[in-house]
């Protein structure tokens, strides 16, 4: 597999780190609630569920809402952009490097780890 494809799949995998962290937080919060029956854990579970929804579903919903450019016009625009990139690469003699922002949220990771540390020490409540 050549480097551009590897980079593409690597970037896609990195994009799924944040939703995965919040999904793990959701599971931990639910498990802590089941274990201790403290409603505070449900609040965290709702928060984590809303964040997972916003990270996964909202980009698609937002794209559906923006219909300013028709599908054919968007395809022409994308083709023109790709042609400009190809032309620039030919003139330069090497591929154009694209920059990507990688957002690895240390805050959410710390929050999930803290939730896990608290939840695992909760005494079990007999039902």
C-alpha positions in Angstrom: 0.0 0.0 0.0 1.5 3.3 -1.0 1.9 6.2 1.4 -1.1 8.4 0.4 -3.5 5.6 1.0 -1.8 4.7 4.3 -1.9 8.3 5.4 -5.6 8.5 4.5 -6.5 5.4 6.5 -4.3 6.6 9.4 -6.1 10.0 9.4 -9.5 8.2 9.4 -8.5 6.0 12.3 -7.3 9.1 14.3 -10.7 10.8 13.6 -12.4 7.9 15.5 -10.3 8.3 18.6 -12.5 11.0 20.2 -15.8 9.2 19.6 -14.3 6.0 20.9 -13.1 7.7 24.1 -16.6 9.2 24.7 -18.2 5.8 24.0 -16.0 4.1 26.5 -16.9 6.9 29.0 -20.6 6.2 28.3 -20.1 2.5 29.0 -18.1 3.2 32.2 -20.7 5.7 33.5 -23.6 3.2 32.9 -21.6 0.4 34.6 -20.9 2.7 37.6 -24.6 3.6 37.8 -25.7 -0.1 37.7 -23.1 -0.9 40.3 -23.9 2.0 42.8 -27.3 3.4 41.7 -26.0 6.9 42.1 -27.9 9.2 39.6 -24.8 11.4 39.1 -23.4 8.6 36.9 -26.5 8.8 34.7 -25.8 12.5 34.1 -22.3 11.6 32.9 -23.8 8.8 30.7 -26.2 11.3 29.1 -23.4 13.7 28.5 -21.2 11.1 26.9 -24.1 9.9 24.8 -24.8 13.4 23.5 -21.1 14.0 22.7 -20.9 10.7 20.8 -24.0 11.7 18.9 -22.7 15.1 18.0 -19.3 13.7 16.9 -20.8 10.9 14.7 -24.2 12.0 13.5 -24.1 15.8 13.4 -21.5 16.2 10.6 -23.8 14.2 8.3 -26.9 16.1 9.4 -25.2 19.4 8.9 -24.1 18.3 5.4 -27.7 17.4 4.6 -29.0 20.8 5.7 -26.6 22.8 3.5 -28.0 22.5 0.0 -26.6 25.8 -1.3 -24.6 24.0 -4.0 -26.2 21.4 -6.2 -24.7 17.9 -6.4 -23.5 18.5 -10.0 -21.9 21.8 -9.1 -20.2 20.3 -6.1 -18.7 17.5 -8.3 -17.5 20.1 -10.8 -16.0 22.1 -8.0 -14.2 19.1 -6.5 -12.9 18.1 -10.0 -11.5 21.6 -10.5 -9.8 21.6 -7.1 -8.3 18.2 -7.8 -7.1 19.4 -11.3 -5.5 22.4 -9.7 -3.7 20.2 -7.2 -2.5 17.9 -9.9 -1.3 20.8 -12.0 0.6 22.3 -9.1 2.2 18.9 -8.3 3.3 18.6 -11.9 4.8 22.1 -11.9 6.6 21.5 -8.6 7.8 18.0 -9.5 6.6 16.6 -6.1 3.3 16.0 -4.3 1.7 18.9 -2.5 1.8 18.3 1.2 -1.5 18.7 3.0 -1.7 19.6 6.6 -4.2 18.0 9.0 -5.1 19.0 12.5 -5.1 16.1 14.9 -7.2 16.6 17.9 -6.3 14.2 20.7 -8.3 15.5 23.6 -6.4 14.9 26.8 -9.3 16.4 28.8 -11.8 13.8 27.7 -9.3 11.0 28.2 -8.6 12.2 31.8 -12.4 12.5 32.4 -13.0 8.9 31.3 -10.1 7.6 33.3 -11.3 9.5 36.4 -14.8 8.1 35.9 -13.4 4.6 35.7 -11.3 5.1 38.8 -14.3 6.3 40.8 -16.8 3.8 39.4 -14.6 0.7 40.0 -14.4 1.6 43.7 -18.2 2.0 44.2 -19.7 -0.6 46.5 -22.3 -2.8 44.9 -25.9 -2.1 45.8 -28.1 -5.1 46.4 -31.3 -4.9 44.4 
